[in-house]
Structure formats: structure tokens, C-alpha cells
Amino acid sequence: MFSDVELGVFLDELEEKLQILNDSFLVLERGEEHSPALLQEIFRAAHTIKGSSAIMGYDKMVRLSHEMENLFDRLRKQELKVNQRLTDALFRALDTLKLLKDEITGSQTDVPVEDTIAALKEWDAGKDRAGASGPGGYPAFTTGGVPGYRTPGGYAPDGHPALLAVDEEILREAAVRGYSAYQIEVAVDKESQMKSVRAYLIMETLEHYGDVVACRPSAEDLQAGEFGGDLTLVILSREDSDRLHNIVMTISDIVSVHVTTLSQPTDAGKSNGAVPGEGSAATPPPDQAGDNGKGEAEHKLVKTVRVDVQKLDSLMNLVGELVIDRTRLNRFAEVFETSFGTGDLVDTLNEISNHLGQVSNDLQDQIMKARMLPVAQVFNRFPRVVRDLALKLGKEIDFVVEGKETELDRNVIEVIADPLIHLIRNALDHGIEPPDARAAAGKPRAGRLLLKASYQESHIVITVADDGRGIDIQALREKARESGLGDEAELSRMGEHDLLDLIFRPGFSTAATVNDLSGRGVGMDVVKTQIEQINGTVDVSTQAGRGTRFVIKLPLTLAIIRALMVAMREQVLAFPLVNVLETIRVAAEDIRMIKHDEVIVVRGNILPLIRLAAFFGMETQEEDRAYVVVLGVGDRRLGVVVDRLLGEEEIVIKSLGSYLGDVKGLAGATILGDGRVALIVDVRGVVREYGVVEMAHAG
């Protein structure tokens, strides 16, 4: 049995390779099947899945990946051409592999594979295949795209395997490229129950560090499972002999490794052989030495480790506590200086406070970066989704993805997947027209769907835009009237933005018919709700016949934020700074009444007011002048009357806990520098209930 750690490593690697296959299949479908690099990447991904699953004992995954591998091999040899049927078969096989992964984790049971395997075998029916897989079921090892090697048998008198014969042109070309040639002799434990698997792992591992151009036993013998335990191969690599030796020794059941450096052919065409001083690396030619070679070597030495996300969360909590103590120390230093004036003790305390502030800031930045993930984690799912939906709807789609390297807190990434799925599905189903309709309108037959991520100050902006038919504003107004969202006079007064905001109402849909993709009015309300739950906003704009654009604005992180601190009587409250538009001070006579609601006029526009003390059930008091914090969520605006403004501060968000329940108007709490607890106002909920979408002119 394998440990949980080993199983976790296997599943992580499997997920990575499945994503590689998914992305590569989409590229193949676009007509790039003759790219050697792409086909090599596909083949290696299948190799890894097959070998790893064989080691773990997952037979169904081994058999399925083996049949996929056969097709990839034929694609490499250009014996097959990519067409719709082939990519459909490959995607079906990929989906089955994903189900087998779920079977391992327990979320699926008894996944059938025979039909999928049979569908893949149909592509081989009636055709000869050079080097077909033998009874052992192990792959024909790749040669890095370098043809023409020979694998003669025989051993030298000293007991080491004789040098494998390699075409001199291959060695000469390798030298020009800055590669050294090594012969590696490996002895695998004769008692090992998985000797052939070990041979595969040796080959697969070394292919990450160079090109394997010869091997003994032959590829055919390895495929047939005829492997006694001794493997000899020739590799072209920029690594030195000691590193290659250590790399092979990391594999289980390896008894010994012997590395010989091969000489490069001279211009006279001398054959290769072992150079004096076995184990030394050949010197690359001058044009290959220097920064370029160094850069590649450094790139290979980059180390990464997998860290449990709960550990990152714990670190984030500890950093939050450190931020709180840093704030408290700063406040204490200020009080100490005020009480005792200047002096050595005060200077030392200030120095410690400043240094701790610098270190805690750096630590906070590093932990934040460790929690950040590229949005590619989410974006990589969508090309396949778009491809399948486009086929189902009979539409041609040019799907453009930009800014995948943009990074976002992992907690935010977990939330945005569902909203983006809804937006993409709506764009494909409602927005982009069928090819014939687009052609009749003078548009390209293929509709363009853009998914883009970019930074904007302390936020990330995600755009989903299409060049389809756009949203019919008049039809939207009519549907709103039929749905009882307003009478004719009220709806006629609504601006375009107000009408577009109706699509986020639960149950509201403009689809004429209901299908399995959309039309039930479910989805767009989920988009807005989930995005607003993480303090984000979503905005929509449209042009008839030109398309629709959704713009999502999200905070980079949810753990530590900057806030405006205010006082209400003796209680300190915090407004997330991202929602604070401005602060103003108004005289009592400037506050007017409209019906039973207080309002003020700001630059000719009416702004509704609420008194925070009254909102939280505190005693109110009349003052000659009042401080007003103007809050905004999306296009909604609201003025909040507070007692005093205390300034900006960086705060750590703490949950109120389930024992307090859902407290209206509060989103959490934080600990201040003096140890007191400050409550964080739920700006989104308050503004949504009391704010106005657009300011109406006062006249």
C-alpha cells in the first residue's frame, strides 16, 4: 500500500498531466498536429500517466493511457491526420481518465473503460504499426526527435557493456548545440517485481534532462517486457556526469549507475569512444557558452515544493496577529514618546518598532505571494468548455484568453470559477449568433469570445466579452414589464444601465425557449451574488449588433485590507477603503428630508443618508456639523453619518464566528493597536439596501 503522501503526489502529477493533454488536444484540433514539440509533449504526458499509474497499480488507467499513447505515436509518425472524429475520441478518453482519477479519490465508483479503449483501437484496425506495443504494455521510448541510432549488443572485456554505436552526425550536431554525450549503464535489482517499470522511469526521467538517442535492450525488447535488469543508453545533455548519476540513483530499486563521457567526432570523422578521465563533461563550443547556457542550467535548478493550503492559511493568520502587534507597538511607542520625551530609551524603542514594521511588512508580502496563484488555474478549464459548447450549439468560436499569468489570492480564485462559467455559457448561447446569421450580417462566421485578466491598482479586472448580437434593450424593458418588475411609466424612465442590471435579478431571463444550457433565469443572479460576497463588482455594457461586455472587479486578497476607521460614540468601526468614495463634512441645515428619508445634495446630485448610530440601535444626538462617509458598491451610492473620522489603517479581517450568527450590517471584526475590537461594516449589504443606483439631479 502507498502512503497518503505518495498518493497525493501521484494525484497532483496526474492532474498536471491531464491539463497538459487537455490543452494540447485543443491545439491539435486547431490544425497544429505536425508540431514536433507539441506531439512530444503529448507523448511524454501519456508516458508519465502510464508509468505512474502502473507503479500505483491502477490497471484501468494503464490500459487506457496505453491505447492513447498508440495514437499519439502514430500522430508523431504522421500516419494519422487530425480530424473531428479523432479529437472527439481523444477528448472522450481524457474524460474517462478524469473519471478514473475521481474513482481513486472515491467520488466515482466502477468507471467503465472498455468502450473507450475499443473506440481508440478502431483507429489501429487494419493498419500495420511499426514497433507496436508488446505483451509488457510499456512504451517505445522516445529519442528526442533524433533518428538513426543503432543498438548493437556485446560487452567489453572489462565487464562493462560495450559502447553503443551512435551516428557521428548526431554527436557532431549535439556538440554544435552545446550538448555532451554520455553512456549510462544502470543495474536494476533482479528481485524487483517491476523491473520494466523501473526501465521506463529511468528513460522518462532522463528525457527531462536531454535527448536519449540509443538504448539496450532494444525498444522492442522493452516493449515486450524482456528486461533482465541491465539497461544501457546514450543521452545528449547539458548536465554533467555526476548530476546524471545522482538523478538516476533517486529511482527505486537501482543497484548501480555507471556514467561514461563519449568523445565528440572530429572533422576527419573519427568514431566515438570514451574520453580519458571518465565522468568529465565535454566543453561546449564558444558560441554556446556564456549567459544562454547558464540561464538554461539555472532554470533547471529552480526548486518547488507542494504546501498544504491549510498551512498557508495558518501562516496568514499568524502574520495577521503580527500585523496587529506591530500596530500596537507603534501606538505604544507614540505614547511613550509623548509621556517621556526624547532620549536613548525612546530612540531604541522607535528603532525596534520601525524594524519590526519593516520585517512584518516583508513577511506579509511574502506570505501573500505564496497564497497567490495565476488565474490560469481557472482559465485553463474554459477552452475545453467553449469547444464542447460550440460543437453542441453548432457555432464557430474564436476563443481568446489573455492575462493568464495574472495572480490572485487562492480564496478568490476558488469563488470566481462558477460566475465565469455562467458568463461564458450565456455568451455562447445568447450572445454569439450561428455562423450563417453572422455571415448574413457581414460578420466573420466565427464569433470572438474574449476572456481577459489584468491588474488595476489593488484590484484584478476580469473581462468576458463577445462580438455577438448584443442585448436588446427594448426587449429587456418589455420582459421586465411582463415579469412585474415595474409599470410602463417606471420602466420608461429607467436608463440603460438600470435595465441591464435587471438581468441579475433571480428568475429573470430573456431567452425565448428553455434548453439544457440556459433560459430558466438561473445563473446571472449567482454571478452577482458570488462576486459581491468577496467584495467584488460586476458591470455590464452592450451594443446592438456589436456584442456584450462583462467586467468583474475583484480584490487581490481577502485576508488583510486597508480601511477607514470611524467612531460611533465609544465604538470604533471600519469601512473597507475600496468602498469609500470620499468623506465630507456637512452642516445640520444642509440635511434635507424627502418623505421620511434624510438626503444631502452633493455637487448637484441627491445622496441618501443613514445615521450609523440609529442603524445599530445606538442613542442618536443632534450636532451642528456631521461627518459623512460616501460609500459605493458598483453604481450604488450612500452617505453614512458618523461621529468622528479616525484615519486609514491596515486591518486583519477576523470572522465573527458562527456563535454570533448573521449580524445585519457587520462583515467581521479586527483588533486595534490598543487591543480594542473594531467592527467591520458590511458595506455591500448596507449600500444595497439603502443606496441609490444613480444620483438624480436636485433641480
C-alpha positions in Angstrom: 0.0 0.0 0.0 1.1 3.5 -0.7 1.1 6.3 1.9 -1.2 9.3 1.7 1.8 11.5 0.8 2.7 9.2 -2.1 -0.9 9.1 -3.3 -1.1 12.9 -3.0 2.0 13.3 -5.1 0.6 10.9 -7.7 -2.7 12.7 -7.9 -1.1 16.2 -8.2 1.1 14.9 -11.0 -1.9 13.3 -12.7 -3.9 16.5 -12.6 -1.0 18.4 -14.2 -0.6 15.9 -17.0 -4.3 15.7 -17.6 -4.3 19.5 -18.0 -1.4 19.3 -20.5 -3.3 16.7 -22.6 -6.5 18.9 -22.5 -4.7 22.0 -23.7 -2.7 20.1 -26.3 -5.8 18.4 -27.7 -7.3 21.8 -28.2 -4.2 22.9 -30.1 -4.3 19.8 -32.2 -7.9 20.5 -33.2 -6.9 23.9 -34.5 -4.7 22.2 -37.1 -1.2 22.2 -35.5 -0.8 18.4 -35.4 2.6 18.5 -37.1 4.3 20.5 -34.4 7.1 18.1 -33.1 7.3 19.9 -29.8 3.6 19.6 -29.2 3.4 16.0 -30.1 6.4 15.2 -28.0 4.8 17.0 -25.0 1.6 14.9 -25.5 3.5 11.7 -25.8 5.5 12.4 -22.6 2.4 13.3 -20.7 0.8 10.0 -21.7 4.1 8.2 -20.8 4.1 9.7 -17.3 0.4 8.8 -16.7 1.0 5.3 -17.8 4.2 4.7 -15.9 3.0 6.3 -12.7 -0.4 4.5 -12.7 1.4 1.2 -13.4 3.6 1.8 -10.3 0.5 2.6 -8.2 -1.3 -0.5 -9.6 -4.2 1.3 -11.4 -4.7 -1.2 -14.2 -7.6 0.5 -16.0 -5.7 3.8 -16.2 -2.6 1.9 -17.6 -4.6 0.2 -20.3 -6.4 3.4 -21.4 -3.3 5.6 -21.4 -1.5 2.9 -23.4 -4.1 3.0 -26.2 -4.0 6.8 -26.2 -0.2 6.5 -26.4 -0.5 4.3 -29.5 -2.5 7.1 -31.3 0.0 9.7 -30.2 2.8 7.6 -31.6 1.1 7.4 -35.0 0.5 11.1 -34.9 4.2 11.7 -34.4 5.0 9.4 -37.3 2.4 11.3 -39.4 0.5 8.0 -40.0 -2.7 9.7 -38.8 -4.3 13.1 -39.6 -6.2 15.0 -37.0 -9.9 15.4 -37.7 -13.1 15.9 -35.7 -13.6 12.2 -35.1 -10.1 11.7 -33.8 -10.2 14.7 -31.4 -13.7 13.6 -30.1 -12.2 10.1 -29.4 -9.2 11.7 -27.6 -11.4 14.0 -25.5 -13.6 11.1 -24.6 -10.6 9.2 -23.5 -9.4 12.2 -21.5 -12.8 12.5 -19.8 -12.6 8.8 -18.8 -9.1 9.4 -17.4 -10.6 12.2 -15.2 -13.3 9.8 -14.0 -10.7 7.2 -13.2 -8.9 9.9 -11.1 -12.2 10.5 -9.3 -12.5 6.8 -8.8 -9.2 6.8 -7.0 -10.3 9.6 -4.7 -13.7 7.9 -4.0 -16.0 10.4 -5.8 -16.7 7.8 -8.6 -17.1 4.1 -8.5 -16.6 1.4 -11.1 -15.8 3.6 -14.1 -16.1 1.6 -17.3 -13.2 1.9 -19.8 -13.8 -0.9 -22.3 -15.9 1.1 -24.7 -13.4 3.9 -24.7 -10.5 1.6 -25.2 -12.4 -0.1 -28.1 -13.1 3.2 -29.7 -9.3 4.1 -29.6 -8.4 0.7 -31.0 -10.6 1.2 -34.0 -8.1 3.8 -35.3 -5.5 1.0 -35.5 -7.7 -1.6 -37.1 -6.4 -2.9 -40.4 -3.2 -0.9 -40.3 0.4 -2.1 -39.7 2.3 -0.4 -36.9 6.0 -0.5 -36.7 7.1 -1.1 -33.1 3.6 -1.9 -31.7 3.4 -2.4 -28.0 4.1 -6.0 -26.9 2.8 -8.1 -24.0 4.6 -6.0 -21.4 2.4 -3.0 -22.4 5.3 -0.5 -22.0 6.0 2.4 -24.3 8.5 2.7 -27.1 10.9 5.2 -25.6 11.4 8.4 -27.5 14.7 9.5 -29.0 14.2 13.2 -28.6 13.4 13.5 -32.3 16.9 12.3 -33.3 16.6 9.4 -35.8 19.1 6.9 -37.0 20.6 5.3 -33.8 21.9 1.7 -33.6 21.8 -0.6 -30.6 24.3 -3.4 -31.1 24.8 -6.0 -28.3 28.0 -7.2 -26.7 30.2 -6.4 -23.7 33.7 -5.1 -23.3 36.4 -7.3 -21.8 36.3 -5.2 -18.5 32.8 -6.4 -17.9 31.1 -3.1 -18.7 28.7 -3.1 -21.6 30.3 -2.2 -24.9 29.8 1.4 -26.1 26.7 1.8 -28.1 27.2 2.9 -31.7 25.7 6.3 -32.3 25.7 8.1 -35.7 28.6 10.5 -35.8 26.4 13.2 -37.3 24.1 13.1 -34.2 27.2 13.6 -32.0 28.5 16.4 -34.2 25.2 18.2 -34.2 24.9 17.8 -30.4 28.3 19.4 -29.9 27.3 22.4 -32.0 24.2 22.8 -29.8 26.4 22.7 -26.7 25.4 19.1 -25.5 27.7 16.4 -24.2 27.2 12.7 -24.9 27.1 10.2 -22.1 26.7 6.4 -22.0 24.8 5.4 -18.8 24.8 1.8 -17.6 22.1 1.0 -15.0 21.7 -2.2 -13.0 18.2 -2.7 -11.6 17.6 -5.0 -8.7 17.0 -8.5 -10.1 14.5 -9.2 -7.3 12.3 -6.2 -8.2 8.8 -7.0 -9.2 8.6 -4.1 -11.6 11.8 -4.1 -13.5 10.2 -3.0 -16.7 8.5 -0.1 -14.9 11.9 0.9 -13.5 13.3 0.9 -17.0 10.5 3.2 -18.2 11.0 5.6 -15.2 14.8 5.8 -16.0 14.1 6.7 -19.6 11.2 9.1 -18.8 13.3 10.8 -16.1 16.4 11.3 -18.2 14.3 12.7 -21.1 13.7 15.8 -18.9 17.5 16.4 -18.9 18.4 15.7 -22.5 17.8 13.5 -25.6 18.0 9.7 -25.3 19.4 8.6 -28.7 20.3 4.9 -28.1 19.3 2.1 -25.7 20.0 -1.6 -25.0 17.9 -3.7 -24.6 16.2 -2.5 -27.7 12.9 -0.7 -27.6 11.2 -3.8 -29.0 12.5 -5.9 -26.1 11.5 -3.4 -23.5 8.0 -3.2 -25.0 7.7 -7.0 -24.8 8.8 -7.0 -21.2 12.0 -8.8 -21.9 14.2 -6.9 -19.5 16.5 -8.7 -17.1 17.6 -5.7 -15.1 20.6 -4.2 -17.1 19.9 -1.1 -19.1 22.4 0.9 -21.2 21.6 4.1 -23.0 23.2 7.1 -24.6 22.0 10.6 -23.7 22.8 14.0 -25.1 22.6 16.6 -22.3 24.0 19.8 -20.9 24.1 18.3 -17.4 27.4 17.0 -16.0 28.0 13.3 -15.4 27.7 13.4 -11.6 24.3 15.1 -11.8 23.0 12.5 -14.3 24.4 9.7 -12.0 22.6 11.2 -9.0 19.4 11.7 -10.9 19.2 8.0 -11.9 20.1 6.9 -8.3 17.0 8.7 -7.0 14.8 6.0 -8.6 13.8 3.0 -6.5 15.4 -0.5 -7.0 18.5 0.9 -8.7 21.6 -1.1 -7.7 24.4 0.8 -9.6 24.9 3.5 -12.2 28.0 3.9 -14.3 28.3 7.1 -16.5 30.9 7.3 -19.3 31.6 10.5 -21.3 31.7 10.0 -25.0 34.1 11.9 -27.2 32.8 14.2 -30.0 33.7 13.2 -33.6 36.5 15.2 -35.3 36.2 16.8 -38.7 38.0 13.8 -40.0 35.1 11.7 -39.0 36.6 9.6 -36.2 34.2 7.3 -34.4 33.1 8.0 -30.9 34.6 6.4 -27.8 35.2 7.0 -24.1 37.4 10.0 -23.4 40.2 9.9 -20.9 39.1 11.0 -17.4 35.8 9.2 -17.3 32.9 11.3 -15.9 34.1 14.6 -17.2 31.7 16.7 -19.2 32.6 17.9 -22.7 33.2 21.6 -23.1 30.5 23.3 -25.1 31.7 25.3 -28.1 32.3 29.0 -27.6 29.0 30.1 -29.3 27.0 28.0 -26.9 28.8 29.0 -23.7 28.0 32.1 -21.6 24.7 33.6 -20.5 22.5 31.4 -22.6 23.8 28.1 -21.4 24.0 29.4 -17.8 20.4 30.6 -18.0 19.1 27.2 -19.0 21.1 25.5 -16.3 19.8 27.9 -13.7 16.3 27.3 -14.9 16.6 23.6 -14.3 17.8 24.1 -10.8 14.7 26.0 -9.7 13.1 24.1 -6.8 9.5 24.0 -5.8 7.6 22.2 -3.0 3.9 21.5 -2.6 2.5 23.0 0.6 -0.8 22.2 2.1 -3.1 25.2 1.8 -4.2 24.9 5.4 -0.5 25.6 6.4 -0.7 28.7 4.3 -3.9 29.8 6.0 -2.3 29.2 9.4 0.7 31.3 8.3 -1.6 34.0 7.1 -3.4 34.1 10.5 0.0 34.3 12.3 1.1 37.2 10.0 -2.2 38.8 10.8 -1.5 38.6 14.5 2.0 40.0 13.9 0.4 43.0 12.0 -1.9 43.6 15.0 1.1 43.6 17.4 3.1 45.8 15.1 0.2 48.4 15.2 0.0 48.1 19.0 3.8 48.6 19.3 3.7 51.7 17.1 0.9 53.1 19.2 2.8 52.3 22.4 6.0 54.0 21.0 4.0 57.1 20.3 2.5 57.2 23.8 5.9 56.5 25.3 7.5 59.4 23.4 4.6 61.7 24.3 5.0 60.8 28.0 8.8 60.8 28.4 10.0 63.0 25.5 13.2 62.1 23.6 16.1 60.0 24.9 18.1 56.9 24.3 15.3 54.6 25.5 12.7 56.3 23.3 15.0 56.2 20.3 15.7 52.5 20.9 12.0 51.7 21.2 11.3 53.6 17.9 14.1 51.8 16.2 12.7 48.4 17.3 9.2 49.5 16.3 10.4 50.6 12.8 12.4 47.5 12.2 9.6 45.2 13.3 7.3 47.1 11.0 9.7 46.6 8.1 10.2 42.9 8.8 6.5 42.3 9.3 5.7 44.1 6.1 8.2 42.0 4.1 6.9 38.8 5.8 3.3 39.8 5.0 4.2 40.4 1.3 6.0 37.1 1.0 3.1 35.1 2.6 0.7 37.0 0.4 2.7 36.0 -2.7 2.8 32.4 -1.5 -1.0 32.4 -1.4 -1.3 33.9 -4.9 -2.0 31.7 -7.8 -2.1 32.6 -11.5 -5.7 32.8 -12.8 -4.5 30.2 -15.3 -5.7 27.8 -12.6 -9.2 28.7 -13.6 -8.8 30.0 -17.2 -7.3 26.7 -18.3 -10.6 24.9 -17.7 -12.5 27.1 -20.2 -11.1 26.3 -23.7 -12.5 22.7 -23.4 -15.8 24.1 -22.1 -16.0 26.5 -25.0 -15.0 23.8 -27.5 -17.7 21.4 -26.3 -20.5 24.0 -26.1 -19.6 25.4 -29.5 -20.0 21.9 -31.1 -23.2 21.4 -29.3 -24.7 24.7 -30.4 -23.3 24.4 -34.0 -21.3 27.6 -33.6 -17.8 28.6 -34.6 -15.9 30.3 -31.8 -12.6 32.1 -31.8 -11.8 31.9 -28.0 -9.1 34.4 -27.0 -7.6 34.2 -23.5 -5.3 36.9 -22.2 -3.5 37.6 -18.9 -3.4 34.0 -17.6 -0.2 34.9 -15.7 -2.2 37.5 -13.6 -2.1 36.4 -9.9 -4.9 36.3 -7.4 -5.4 35.1 -3.9 -6.4 31.4 -4.0 -9.5 32.0 -1.9 -10.7 34.5 -4.5 -9.8 32.1 -7.3 -12.0 29.4 -5.7 -15.0 31.7 -5.9 -14.8 33.1 -9.5 -14.9 29.8 -11.4 -18.7 29.4 -11.3 -19.5 33.0 -12.2 -17.2 32.8 -15.2 -18.7 29.6 -16.3 -22.2 31.2 -16.3 -20.9 34.3 -18.3 -19.2 32.1 -20.9 -22.2 29.9 -21.4 -24.5 32.9 -21.8 -22.2 34.4 -24.3 -22.1 31.3 -26.4 -25.8 30.5 -26.1 -27.4 34.0 -26.2 -24.7 36.4 -27.4 -22.9 34.9 -30.4 -25.0 34.2 -33.4 -24.9 31.0 -35.6 -22.3 31.1 -38.4 -24.9 31.7 -41.2 -26.6 34.5 -39.3 -23.2 36.2 -38.7 -22.3 35.9 -42.4 -25.6 37.4 -43.4 -24.9 40.3 -41.0 -21.5 40.9 -42.6 -19.6 39.4 -39.7 -16.9 36.7 -39.7 -18.5 33.2 -39.3 -16.5 32.6 -36.2 -17.6 34.6 -33.2 -15.0 36.1 -31.0 -15.1 35.4 -27.2 -12.6 37.2 -25.1 -11.6 36.2 -21.5 -9.0 38.6 -20.1 -7.4 39.3 -16.7 -5.4 42.4 -15.8 -4.4 44.5 -12.8 -5.9 47.8 -11.9 -4.3 49.3 -8.8 -5.0 47.0 -5.9 -7.6 45.0 -7.9 -7.8 42.5 -10.6 -10.2 43.0 -13.5 -11.6 40.1 -15.4 -13.4 40.8 -18.7 -15.7 38.5 -20.6 -16.7 40.0 -23.9 -18.2 38.7 -27.2 -18.9 40.3 -30.6 -22.4 38.8 -30.9 -25.8 40.3 -31.2 -25.7 42.3 -28.0 -28.6 42.7 -25.6 -31.9 44.2 -27.0 -32.7 47.0 -24.5 -36.3 47.3 -25.7 -36.9 43.6 -25.4 -35.3 43.7 -21.9 -37.8 46.5 -21.0 -40.7 44.5 -22.3 -39.6 41.4 -20.5 -39.3 43.4 -17.2 -42.8 44.7 -17.7 -44.2 41.1 -18.2 -42.3 39.9 -15.2 -43.9 42.6 -13.0 -40.6 44.4 -12.2 -42.2 47.8 -12.9 -45.1 49.5 -14.7 -44.7 51.1 -18.2 -44.1 54.6 -16.8 -41.4 53.4 -14.3 -39.6 51.3 -16.9 -39.6 54.0 -19.5 -37.8 56.3 -17.1 -35.1 53.7 -16.3 -31.8 54.3 -18.0 -29.9 51.6 -20.0 -27.7 50.7 -17.0 -30.7 50.2 -14.7 -32.3 47.9 -17.3 -29.2 45.9 -17.8 -28.9 45.5 -14.1 -32.2 43.6 -14.2 -30.6 40.6 -15.8 -29.0 39.9 -12.4 -32.5 39.5 -10.8 -33.3 35.9 -9.7 -35.5 34.2 -12.2 -35.2 36.9 -14.9 -34.4 35.6 -18.4 -34.9 37.0 -21.9 -34.5 33.6 -23.5 -37.4 32.7 -25.7 -37.0 29.0 -25.1 -35.6 26.8 -22.3 -32.8 24.4 -23.1 -30.2 22.4 -21.1 -27.8 25.4 -21.2 -30.0 28.4 -20.2 -33.4 30.0 -20.3 -34.6 29.3 -16.7 -33.3 32.6 -15.2 -30.7 30.8 -13.1 -27.2 31.9 -13.3 -26.8 35.6 -13.6 -28.1 36.2 -10.0 -25.5 33.7 -8.9 -22.8 35.6 -10.8 -23.5 38.9 -8.9 -24.1 37.3 -5.5 -20.9 35.3 -5.5 -18.8 38.2 -6.8 -20.2 40.6 -4.3 -19.6 38.1 -1.5 -15.9 38.7 -2.0 -16.2 42.4 -2.2 -16.2 42.4 -6.0 -18.3 44.2 -8.5 -19.7 43.2 -11.9 -20.7 45.7 -14.6 -22.3 45.0 -18.0 -22.4 47.1 -21.2 -23.7 46.2 -24.6 -24.1 47.5 -28.2 -26.8 46.2 -30.5 -25.1 44.0 -33.2 -21.7 44.6 -31.7 -21.6 42.5 -28.6 -21.7 42.4 -24.8 -19.0 43.0 -22.2 -19.0 41.9 -18.6 -16.3 43.5 -16.4 -15.6 41.9 -13.0 -13.5 43.8 -10.5 -12.1 41.8 -7.6 -9.8 42.5 -4.6 -6.4 40.8 -4.8 -6.8 39.3 -1.3 -9.5 38.8 1.3 -7.3 38.5 4.4 -5.7 41.9 5.0 -7.3 45.2 3.8 -6.9 48.9 4.2 -9.9 50.5 6.0 -11.2 53.9 7.0 -11.6 53.9 10.8 -14.5 55.9 12.2 -16.0 56.3 15.7 -19.6 56.0 16.7 -19.9 57.0 20.4 -17.3 54.8 22.1 -17.3 52.1 19.3 -14.8 52.1 16.5 -15.9 50.8 13.1 -14.1 50.1 9.9 -15.2 50.7 6.3 -13.2 48.8 3.6 -11.3 51.6 1.8 -12.1 50.1 -1.6 -15.8 51.1 -1.0 -15.1 54.6 0.4 -15.5 57.2 -2.4 -15.0 60.4 -0.3 -15.6 61.9 3.1 -17.3 65.3 3.6 -18.5 67.4 6.5 -21.9 69.0 6.3 -23.9 71.4 8.4 -27.1 70.3 10.0 -29.1 72.7 7.8 -27.7 71.0 4.7 -29.5 67.8 5.5 -33.0 67.7 3.9 -35.9 65.4 4.1 -37.6 63.7 1.2 -40.7 61.9 2.6 -39.2 60.3 5.7 -35.7 59.9 4.5 -32.7 62.2 5.0 -30.7 63.3 2.0 -28.0 65.8 1.1 -27.1 67.4 -2.2 -23.6 66.7 -3.4 -22.4 68.6 -6.5 -26.0 68.9 -7.7 -26.9 65.3 -7.0 -29.1 63.8 -4.3 -27.4 61.4 -2.0 -29.5 59.4 0.6 -28.2 59.3 4.2 -28.4 56.9 7.0 -27.2 57.5 10.6 -24.9 54.7 11.7 -25.9 55.1 15.3 -29.5 54.6 14.5 -28.7 51.7 12.2 -27.0 49.8 15.0 -29.6 50.8 17.7 -27.4 53.3 19.5 -28.6 56.6 21.0 -28.6 59.4 18.5 -27.7 63.0 19.2 -28.1 66.3 17.2 -24.9 68.2 16.2 -24.3 71.4 14.3 -22.0 69.6 11.8 -21.7 66.0 10.8 -19.2 63.8 9.1 -20.5 61.9 6.1 -18.7 58.9 4.6 -19.8 58.4 0.9 -19.8 54.7 0.1 -20.1 53.0 -3.3 -20.7 49.4 -4.4 -20.9 49.2 -8.2 -23.0 52.1 -9.2 -24.9 52.4 -6.0 -24.1 55.3 -3.6 -24.9 56.0 0.0 -23.9 58.6 2.6 -23.3 57.3 6.2 -23.3 59.8 9.1 -20.6 59.1 11.7 -19.3 60.9 14.8 -15.6 61.2 14.0 -13.1 60.2 11.4 -10.0 58.4 12.9 -8.0 57.8 9.7 -6.8 54.9 7.5 -5.4 51.7 8.9 -4.4 48.3 7.6 -6.6 45.7 9.3 -6.8 41.9 9.5 -10.3 40.6 8.9 -11.5 38.2 11.6 -14.7 36.2 11.4 -17.3 36.9 14.0 -17.8 33.2 14.4 -20.9 31.0 14.0 -22.0 31.6 17.6 -22.9 35.2 16.8 -24.9 34.2 13.7 -25.6 36.6 10.9 -25.4 40.1 12.3 -27.0 42.6 10.0 -24.6 45.3 8.8 -21.4 43.6 10.0 -18.9 41.7 7.9 -16.4 40.8 10.6 -14.1 42.4 13.2 -10.5 43.3 13.7 -8.2 44.0 16.7 -6.8 47.6 17.0 -3.4 48.7 18.2 -4.7 49.4 21.7 -6.2 45.9 21.9 -9.8 47.0 21.4 -12.1 45.2 18.9 -13.4 47.2 15.9 -16.3 46.0 13.9 -16.1 45.9 10.1 -19.2 47.3 8.4 -20.9 45.2 5.7 -20.8 47.9 3.1 -22.2 45.8 0.4 -25.3 44.8 2.3 -25.9 48.3 3.7 -25.5 50.1 0.3 -27.6 47.5 -1.5 -30.5 48.1 1.0 -30.3 51.9 1.3 -28.3 53.2 -1.6 -29.4 54.5 -5.0 -28.1 53.4 -8.3 -27.8 56.8 -10.0 -27.9 60.2 -8.4 -30.9 62.2 -9.6 -30.4 65.9 -10.2 -31.9 68.1 -7.5 -33.2 70.5 -10.0 
